[in-house]
Every structure is written in structure tokens, then in C-alpha cells.
Amino acid sequence: MSSVLVVGGTSGIGREFARFRAERGDEVVLTGRDASRADTVAKEIGALRGIAVDLSRPHDIAAALRGVGRLDHLVIAGVSRDDNKVTEYDIDAALRLVTLKLVGCTEVVHTLQDRLHAGSAIVLFGGQAKARPYPGATTVATVNAGVGGLVNTLAVELAPIRVNAVHPGVVGDSPYWQAKPEKVLAALRTETPTGRLATMADVVDAVDFLLRNGSVNAVELNVDGGWLLG
């Protein structure tokens, strides 16, 4: 049995991973921006509890995580969608996303470092916009690329604790992509060498692998069916 904290575990892939580990019998704590929702989701999936953490408010993170104990695995899956073109630049939106993805994630690790141990492992979430940007991905592509740098520096500073990242591509059955028209998903399948889009189960499996394989460290794992080659 492992102790697991999933930051951003109330929806999408974060929730699926938290559910997977809870059903396997691990002691799972999850977080979300809203305390009530986090508590509700925790009860629904069999996690120990849910707590409120807002990555975009890093000064509040230490207090929010005060009750979290010793951890074997830390997954920071919190994301925020952002459509921000450089031609119509929204500075406040950019600052929020950069803070959430880089400063907030780092502060979580800083806060919890004394509750991790030599055998602990951390997985951060990035995304394939870092390598295949689209109009409006100005900030998303930048912060996802920054995740790679964060992984490397954390792996060095926290050694022997392992730190890795997962970069999902288009996850066809995630809530975000399920809301898209079928013709959009069909076109994306034709651009993917496997002929299928990644699933939430695929990403969950990849995160689990990064956490349990003791020789995998400072790795950025793409889960996209080869979509970058399309």
C-alpha cells in the first residue's frame, strides 16, 4: 500500500488516476480548487479525503497542505486551459497560468519535501503544445516546455527522489476533447500513426509506470500515439 497525493484530482485524468490508485487499495488524498467538490469526489472514488488547493495562489499552498503526511507518490495533474494569442495578449491570464503551472507546482514540492523520502517519486503534467503549438497556445506551449526544465532541476535537487513528467497528446475520451465535434476528433485520428487517440487509461498507466519504475528518472514521457509525427 502506498500513500499518494494527487494535486488536481477532481476531474479529467487527475480524477481517473486518483480513482485507479484508490481502487487498488492505496491511501489517496486528492486536491481541487473547491473544498466541497474535492470532498465529494474523494468520497465518490474511495479516496481518504479531498482538500482545497489553488495552484494559482502559491502563498496559500503550505497552509492548505499542512495536514498531508508522509508520501510515497506525488502527482501534480492540475491544469488550466488558456487561449491567449500574442497578437491579443492577456497579461493577467498569462500570469495566472505561468504561476499555476510553474510556481504553484514548485511550491507544492517545496512544501512537501520533508514528507517525501528516498523511495518517493513525483510526476508532473505537461502537454504536447510544447512541441506542437497552435494559435492561442502562446502561454500553454511555453509553460509546458518549462515543465521539462522543472523536472530536471527537481531531479537534481531532490535526489534520490525521482521526478518525471508525462506529456499527453490529444486524449480523446477526456471531458475537454469529448466536448469537441466528432469531425475534429476524426481528423486528429488521421494525423496519429496508431490511428487512435490516447485515452485517459493510457495516461493513467503511463503515470503509474513513471511512479513505480525505480530506474526511470528525469524523463519526459509522451503519450500521444506518435501524434507529433503526424
N, C-alpha and C positions, 0 to 999 in steps of 0.2 A: 504493500500500500504506500502510495506517495502523497505528499502534500503539494497541492497545485493552486496557484493563483492565476486567474485569467482576467486580465485588465481589458475591459471592452467585451464582456461575456454575456451581454443581454440580447444580442441579435446577431444574425448572419453567421459567419464562420466562427467567431468567438463563442457564440452560444453553442454551436454544434460541437466544438472541441470540449467545452465545459461539460456538456451532456455526455459525450463519449467517455471522458475520464471518470465522471461520477458514476455512470453505469458500470464501469469496470471496477468500481469499489474504492477509488481514490478519494481522499479528502479534498474537496474542491471548494474554493472561495472564488466568487466572481464579482466583478465591479461593473457599474454603469453610471452614467451621469445622474440618473434619478434614483434616489434611495428606494422608493416604493417599487419601481419597476425591477430594480436589482433584486430586492427581496422576493418579489413574485416569481421571477424567472428562476431564482435559486430553488424555491420550493417546487416549481414545476419539473425541474430536471434532476432533483435529488442532491443538489449541492449543499454544503454545510450552511452557507449564508451568502447574502449579497450585500454589498456596501456601495456607497456613492463615492465615485472618484471622477473628477473632471480634469482630464489631461491638459486642457487649455488654461487651467488655473493652477500652475505648478506650486505656488506658495501654499496651497491648501492640501497638497498631496500627503505630506508627512503626517498631519493630524488625521487625515482620512484613513491611513493605513496603520495607525497606531496599534490596532487590535490584531493585526496579522502576525502569526507566529512563525516558527521555523519552516522554511520552504525547500522542497526538492526541485520543483519546476515552476518557472515564471514565464508566462506567455503574455505579451503585450500586443493585443489584437485591435486596440482602439483605432478607429479610422474616422475621417470626416471627408465627405465629398465636397469638392471645390471646383467651380467653373470660373476661372479667372484669367482672362486674356491680358497680355502685356499692353495691348492697344487700348484696353479699357480697364486699367489696373485698379483693383480694390485693395488698398493698403491694409485696411482693418481685417479683411478676410484672409489676406496673405499672412499677416502677423499671427492670427489665430491658428492657422494650420501649421505654420512653422513651429510655433510654441507647443502645440499639441503633439506633433509628431517627433520633434527632436528634443526640445527642452523638457516637456512633460514626461516623455519616455525615460529620459536620462534621470530625472528626479525620482521616478519610481524606483529605478535601480539603486540610486544613491540612498534613498530612504530604507530600502530593504536589504542593503548589503550585509548588515550584521545578522540577518536572519537566513542568509544563504550559507552554504557550506561547501567543502571541497568537491563534493559529488553533485552539486546543483547544476542546473542548466537553464539557460534563458533563450527564448525565441522571440524575435521582433518581427513585425509585419511590415513589409514594404509593398511593392506593386510594380507591374511591368510598364507603367507610364514612364518609369525612369529610363527605359531603353526604347520605348515606342510612344513618344508623346503625341498628343492630339491638340487641336485648338482648344484652349481653355485649361490646358494642363500645366500652365506656367509654374504654379506653386507645387502641384501634386508631383510632377516629374522631378522637381528639384529636391523636395523632401524625401521622396522615395530613393533617389540616388544617395542622399545623405545618410540613409539607414545603413548603407554599406560601410561608410566611414565610422559610424557609431558602433557597428558590430566589431570592427577591427580594434578600435581603441578600448572597448569594454573587454574584449577577449584578452588583451594585453594587461590591462589594469586589474582585472578581477581574477586572473589565472591563479589556480587551476579550474575555476568555474568556467564552463563552456558557454559561449554566446554565438548564436547563429541567427539567420534571417530567412524567412520564406517570402517569395515574391509571386503571389498568384497572378495569373493572367485573367482572362475572362472566365468567371465562374458562373456557368450557365444556369445553375439552379439556385443561386443566391438571390435574396429578395431584390437587390438592386437590378440585376440583369433579368430576373423573371418579369419585371415591370416593363421591359423593352418589347417592342413588336417582334413577332416571330421572324419576320423577314430580316431584321437586324441580326438576330442570332444565327439564322441560316447562312447569312453572308459571312459571319465570323467563323462558322464551321468550315466553310470552303477555304478559308485562309489558314486553317490549322492542319498540319500534316497528319495528325491522328484521325481527322475527320470528326472529332467530337470535342466539345468544350470541357474544360476542367469542371469538376464537381466539388461541392463542399466536402464530401467524404474524401476526395483526393487530397485536398489541402489539409484536412484533419490528420490523415495518415502521414503526410509529409512532416507536419509539426511534431507528431508523436515520434517519428523516426529521428528527427533532429534532437529531441529531448533525451531519448534513450540510448543512442549510439555514442558510447564514450570516446570514440576516436574522431568524431566529427566536430570540428571547432572552427569558428571564423569563416563559415560557409554561407553563401547566399544561394539558396535553392530556388530555381524557377519551377513553378508548377503551372504549365500552360500548354502542354501537348505539342510543344515546338512552335507555338504561335509566333514567336519572334522571327522565325524563319520564313513565315508566310509573306 
